[in-house]
C-alpha cells in the first residue's frame, strides 16, 4: 500500500501500526510536556511565584533532567530493548505529570517537572531508532513527520483540555486527569510492539564504540555540529513562545484561562498538525532530488515564521493575533520532518538513538534559556510597560529563533559529504 505523498517502497502492515502507535506516544509526550504553559498564571497566583520562577519551572525543571538522562537512555536505546525502554519512560512521565497536581510549593513542583523530564528523555531515542528500522532513507522525512504530527495533536489537546479542566476543576485536577491515561498507552506499547533487533545485532552494537568515542565521532561531522547549534537557538525561540503565549493572551488581551484553551489550543495545535503533515507529504519529493532540502526546508520555514510571530506579539486585535499564530506555526512546522530526517542521515544506523539524544540534549540549553529570558525580561520591563511587559519580552526568543536559521543553512552546505546512508 502506497501512502500518498511519500515516495519509495511500501512498508509492512506492522510498520504502519508502529508509526501510528508511536504517533500516539508522541501525542502524550507533547500533551504532558506543554500542559504547564496554560496553567502558569493560576499556579503562579496560588503558589505566590514570580515570572522568573515560572520560567524556571517551564524550562530548567524539565530540561535539566531531560538532558542529564537523555544520553544514557539513548545509549540504552542503541544497545538494548527499545520497546521496554519506551514503555517504562511513558509510564514514568505520565505518573509524574499526575503528581504535579499535588505540588504545594516551588520545590515540589520543580521535582515533579523534573520527573517528567527524566521520563520523556527516553521517548525520542527509542522511537526514532525503531522508526529507522522500518522506514528507508527516502521515507524517513514522512515517517518522522507523522511522528511529530502526533506531537502536534497532543499539544492541541493538551492546551484545550488544560484550559477547560482548569476553569472548571482547577489546575491540580488538570495535571492528574491529563497524566494518568498515559499509563494505558505504556501498557499497549509493552504488549503490542516488537523489538526487531536480534541478539547478535544488539551484541554487535554493544561491542562497538564506547560512549565518548561515539560522541566524538558524531561531533566530528560538520553537519551534525551545525544541527546541534541550530537546535539550541530554534528550541530557545520556540519554547519561549509556547510556554509564555497563553500568559501573554491572558495579560495583554484579557482572555480567561478557558478562552485561552478554546482559542489558543485549536489555533496553535492545528497549525502544528497541518504544517507537520504538509511538510511530511511534500518534503520527501524535494529531498529525493537533493538531500540538502533536509536542512534547506526548515531553514526557509523558520525564516518566514519569525516576522509573522513578531507581528503577532505587537498586534492589538486578538483575532489578528490568532490568524498570525496559525500561519506562522503552519509554515514553521513544515520543516519538522525534514529536520529530524537530517539527523538520521548523518548518524548512521548504529548511532540513531545517540544522535537524536545529543541533539535534544543540546536543545535543552534552548528549553532553559528561552522561557527563562522571556520571564526575566518580563519582570525587568514590568515597571516600564506594566501588563504589556511580556509582549516586548517575547522579542528575545524570536531573535534566537532567527539565529538558528543561520546554522541550518550552514549545515546544508556539508550534508552531502557527511551522509551515512
Secondary structure as the mmCIF struct_conf table of DSSP 4:
data_model
#
loop_
_struct_conf.conf_type_id
_struct_conf.id
_struct_conf.beg_label_comp_id
_struct_conf.beg_label_asym_id
_struct_conf.beg_label_seq_id
_struct_conf.end_label_comp_id
_struct_conf.end_label_asym_id
_struct_conf.end_label_seq_id
HELX_LH_PP_P HELX_LH_PP_P1 UNK A 2 UNK A 3
TURN_TY1_P TURN_TY1_P1 UNK A 4 UNK A 5
BEND BEND1 UNK A 8 UNK A 8
HELX_LH_PP_P HELX_LH_PP_P2 UNK A 9 UNK A 12
HELX_RH_AL_P HELX_RH_AL_P1 UNK A 13 UNK A 47
TURN_TY1_P TURN_TY1_P2 UNK A 48 UNK A 48
HELX_RH_AL_P HELX_RH_AL_P2 UNK A 51 UNK A 58
TURN_TY1_P TURN_TY1_P3 UNK A 59 UNK A 59
HELX_RH_AL_P HELX_RH_AL_P3 UNK A 60 UNK A 79
BEND BEND2 UNK A 80 UNK A 80
HELX_RH_AL_P HELX_RH_AL_P4 UNK A 82 UNK A 100
TURN_TY1_P TURN_TY1_P4 UNK A 101 UNK A 102
BEND BEND3 UNK A 105 UNK A 105
HELX_RH_AL_P HELX_RH_AL_P5 UNK A 106 UNK A 134
BEND BEND4 UNK A 135 UNK A 135
HELX_RH_AL_P HELX_RH_AL_P6 UNK A 137 UNK A 169
HELX_RH_AL_P HELX_RH_AL_P7 UNK A 171 UNK A 179
TURN_TY1_P TURN_TY1_P5 UNK A 180 UNK A 181
HELX_RH_AL_P HELX_RH_AL_P8 UNK A 182 UNK A 192
HELX_RH_AL_P HELX_RH_AL_P9 UNK A 199 UNK A 206
TURN_TY1_P TURN_TY1_P6 UNK A 207 UNK A 207
BEND BEND5 UNK A 208 UNK A 208
HELX_RH_AL_P HELX_RH_AL_P10 UNK A 211 UNK A 219
TURN_TY1_P TURN_TY1_P7 UNK A 220 UNK A 220
BEND BEND6 UNK A 221 UNK A 221
HELX_RH_AL_P HELX_RH_AL_P11 UNK A 222 UNK A 253
HELX_RH_AL_P HELX_RH_AL_P12 UNK A 257 UNK A 259
HELX_RH_PI_P HELX_RH_PI_P1 UNK A 260 UNK A 264
HELX_RH_AL_P HELX_RH_AL_P13 UNK A 265 UNK A 289
TURN_TY1_P TURN_TY1_P8 UNK A 291 UNK A 292
HELX_RH_AL_P HELX_RH_AL_P14 UNK A 293 UNK A 314
BEND BEND7 UNK A 316 UNK A 316
HELX_RH_AL_P HELX_RH_AL_P15 UNK A 318 UNK A 333
TURN_TY1_P TURN_TY1_P9 UNK A 334 UNK A 335
HELX_RH_AL_P HELX_RH_AL_P16 UNK A 336 UNK A 347
HELX_RH_3T_P HELX_RH_3T_P1 UNK A 349 UNK A 351
HELX_RH_AL_P HELX_RH_AL_P17 UNK A 352 UNK A 385
HELX_RH_3T_P HELX_RH_3T_P2 UNK A 386 UNK A 388
HELX_RH_AL_P HELX_RH_AL_P18 UNK A 389 UNK A 412
TURN_TY1_P TURN_TY1_P10 UNK A 413 UNK A 414
HELX_RH_AL_P HELX_RH_AL_P19 UNK A 415 UNK A 418
#
